[in-house]
Each structure stands twice: as structure tokens, then as C-alpha cells.
């Protein structure tokens, strides 16, 4: 990332997650001023910089694997999963393991926010920023052309969301409304396999007005042009050699 001008009014924010053995999930945002980070004295002396904590939340009811993203001046925590009993998928064969006792990861809809412009807010809590139409497991949060896009980083099917109809959504910041978008065919590629998937198996990045997506289970790269949403997801021409993808969390 390249910063223009001086560093006096800019900070670097780091989002941290901790999943504890007592069942509590903890999320914190810490910050350091860029003026201190790049000062000549810090670079020459090798001294350790102290991060200040600006936001914090913890609780037994917080989802695991919430995603962190940026929208304007806001840092978001969104989605994630909680364990819920699902008697239908618990009895299915293949990728679903009956030994789990019927408890399956259920994607969550909640979105929480910390606004970096409001340094007077309590550092012990985030505030609510609405919710998705449907839950998303560790979603990619992507700001493109002034709108916020949320794409689940891997599909989770359950008896309440058998088709994953809202794996991909967009927020209209003026109306404050989330709208469903077509999910990428890469999820269909995954659903034809029998292996369990995790967040590390799916990859998403942005170039211009295009959102790209692929996975270890897919033979193709797909792109969604936010300037032409009616065209949906389109497969790129087949590449015979692997290419480097940037994974964004």
C-alpha cells in the first residue's frame, strides 16, 4: 500500500481474532500511527512499537471465523459460523459426517462495525451495522465503485439453506439495503465433489471493476463485472499453466 503525503493523520489498523478453548470468540482491532511506524528513530533503533487497542468484543455467542473488511472509514466484522443442530444433513452420507452428532456449522448474518473517524467511541464494543439477507461463512468483503460486496468464502449447505441463494450480496449504501446477486459457478464446481471445503480452498480478488473467484475444486476462473451485473459470472479462457492469485480476507 502506498500512502501519499505525510503520515501525521494516518494509522495502520490490525484486526485480530482469538478462538479460545472455553468456547468464547474474541475480536480486537489495534492501531499504530504511521508517523511512528515510519519514523527514522524507529527504523534505525529497531525498537518495538506498541499497538493501542481501539475496538474489542468477546462472548460465547459470537460466531467463529468472522471476516474483517473495510468500507470507507469503517472496519467491519461480518458473518462467521456457529454450531447448530441440523437433523437432515447429520444423516446424509458423503461430505457430512454423522459422527458430528448432528451439529453442523451454520453461517451467520450479523455485521458489526468500528468507525475509524470516531475515536471517541468506546474501545470495548463494536456497533451493529445491519445484517446480510442470509448467513455467510467467513465472507470476502470487497468495496468496489462505492458499494460493498460480500461473497461467502466457501459454501455451506443446510436444511434451511439448501441452495445457498445468498452466497453473494451487494450493499447499496444510500438505501442501506442488501440485494442478492448470483453466486459464482465455482460453488457448483465444489458441490460436485465429495471433499469438505474450508476458507483456504477458495480465492477471490479485485481488479478494476471485476471481482474474480476460483478454487482448488474448479477448473476455471470466474469474473463478475460490477459495471455489468446483468451479465453475471463469466468464465475466463482456460489457462494451461497455474497463475498467481491474491487472496483477500
Secondary structure, 3 states (H helix, E strand, C coil): CCCCCCCCCCEEEEEEEEECCCCCEEEEEEEEEHHHHCCHHHHHHCCCCCCEEEEEEEECCCCECCEEEEECCEEEEECCEEEEECCCHHHCCCCCCHHHCCEEEEEEEEEEEEECCCCCCCCCCCEEEEEEEEEECCCEEEEECCEEEEECCCCCCECCECCCCCCEEEEECCCCEEEEECCCCHHHHHHCCCCCCCHHHEEEEEECCEEEEEECCCCCCEEEEHHHHHHCEEECCCCCCCCCCCCCC
